[in-house]
Amino acid sequence: SVVHCHSAQDGIEVRLDARPDSVRSDNRGMGELSEYLLIAVSPGATPEQMTVHEPGHLDAHQVQVVSLTTATGHNTEIAVPVAYLERSQGAPWQAFRLSIAVDDYDDEAGPLAQVWWRPRWGTSQDYAGSGTFLRR
């Protein structure tokens, strides 16, 4: 399912799965909105206009998000507490999996075009562990 940033504007969607490796690496998109962190934001959005969702482990106010319009597009910075990673893994964190989509609303492209940094989880192009970062 696509989570839209507020009212058909350009933006970014970030999914962060910090569960233990056996669950995280083979995740095919299952558990969105219930098992891992999802942040969706448009540039210039107020905190009330952002979507931050991860039930049980994290309150929305614990995630810091800034998204600004620039001369050539937009820049977004997101800070997630390390404690979230460690609670999700049940131990000092060793890895997490990241998925990033850029939402682009243009009249020429239709209502929504999405550019994915790695294959979207759950699609035929997805592969086990795509977007995984390991702590060294």
C-alpha positions in Angstrom: 0.0 0.0 0.0 1.2 3.5 -0.8 1.3 6.0 2.0 0.8 9.4 0.6 2.5 12.5 2.0 0.0 15.2 2.7 -2.3 16.2 -0.1 -0.6 15.1 -3.4 2.7 16.9 -3.0 6.2 15.7 -3.7 7.8 14.0 -0.7 9.7 11.0 0.6 8.7 7.7 2.3 11.2 5.9 4.5 10.6 2.4 5.9 13.0 1.2 8.5 12.9 -2.5 9.6 15.1 -3.1 12.7 13.7 -6.5 13.7 16.0 -9.5 14.1 17.7 -10.7 11.0 15.6 -13.8 10.3 12.5 -11.7 10.1 14.0 -8.5 8.7 16.0 -9.9 5.8 13.1 -12.0 4.3 10.5 -9.3 4.8 8.5 -9.0 1.6 6.7 -5.9 2.7 4.5 -7.7 5.1 3.8 -5.8 8.3 3.7 -2.3 6.9 2.0 0.0 9.4 2.2 -2.7 12.1 5.7 -4.2 12.3 8.3 -1.6 11.3 8.8 2.1 11.1 7.2 4.2 8.3 7.9 7.9 7.9 6.2 9.9 5.1 6.8 13.6 4.7 6.5 16.4 2.2 8.9 19.4 2.1 7.7 22.2 4.5 5.2 19.9 6.3 4.4 20.6 9.9 4.8 17.7 12.4 1.0 17.2 12.3 1.2 16.7 8.5 3.8 14.0 8.6 3.1 10.3 8.9 5.2 8.6 11.5 4.0 5.1 12.3 5.3 2.2 14.3 3.0 0.9 16.9 4.3 -0.3 20.3 7.9 0.7 20.2 8.1 4.4 19.3 6.1 7.5 19.8 6.0 9.9 16.8 7.6 12.7 18.9 10.7 10.6 19.3 11.5 10.8 15.6 12.9 14.0 14.4 12.1 15.0 10.8 13.0 18.1 8.8 12.1 18.3 5.1 12.8 21.5 3.1 12.3 22.7 -0.4 15.5 23.6 -2.2 16.3 25.3 -5.6 16.5 21.9 -7.3 14.0 19.7 -5.3 13.9 18.9 -1.6 16.2 17.7 1.2 15.0 15.5 4.1 16.8 14.6 7.3 15.4 12.0 9.7 16.7 11.0 13.2 15.6 7.8 14.8 16.7 7.0 18.4 19.2 4.1 18.7 17.0 2.8 21.5 14.3 2.0 18.9 16.8 -0.2 17.0 17.8 -2.0 20.1 14.2 -2.6 21.3 13.3 -3.9 17.9 16.2 -6.4 17.9 16.1 -7.2 21.6 19.9 -6.6 21.9 22.5 -4.1 20.9 21.7 -3.3 17.3 23.7 -5.1 14.6 21.7 -4.2 11.4 18.6 -2.6 10.0 16.9 -2.6 6.6 16.0 0.6 4.8 13.6 1.3 2.0 13.2 4.8 0.5 10.7 6.1 -2.1 10.6 9.6 -3.5 7.0 10.6 -4.4 6.8 12.9 -7.5 3.6 14.5 -8.5 3.7 16.0 -12.0 0.9 16.7 -14.4 2.9 15.0 -17.2 3.6 11.8 -15.3 0.1 11.4 -13.9 -1.1 11.5 -10.3 2.0 9.9 -8.7 5.4 8.6 -9.8 7.6 6.9 -7.3 11.3 6.4 -7.5 12.6 3.6 -5.2 16.2 3.6 -3.9 16.1 -0.2 -3.9 13.3 -2.5 -5.2 10.1 -2.0 -3.3 9.6 -4.7 -0.7 7.2 -7.3 -1.8 7.6 -6.8 -5.5 9.1 -9.3 -7.9 12.3 -7.2 -8.1 12.9 -7.4 -4.3 15.6 -9.7 -2.9 16.3 -10.9 0.6 18.2 -8.2 2.6 17.9 -5.4 0.1 18.8 -2.1 1.7 20.4 -3.7 4.7 23.0 -1.7 6.7 25.4 -3.7 9.0 27.1 -2.3 12.1 30.9 -2.7 11.9 
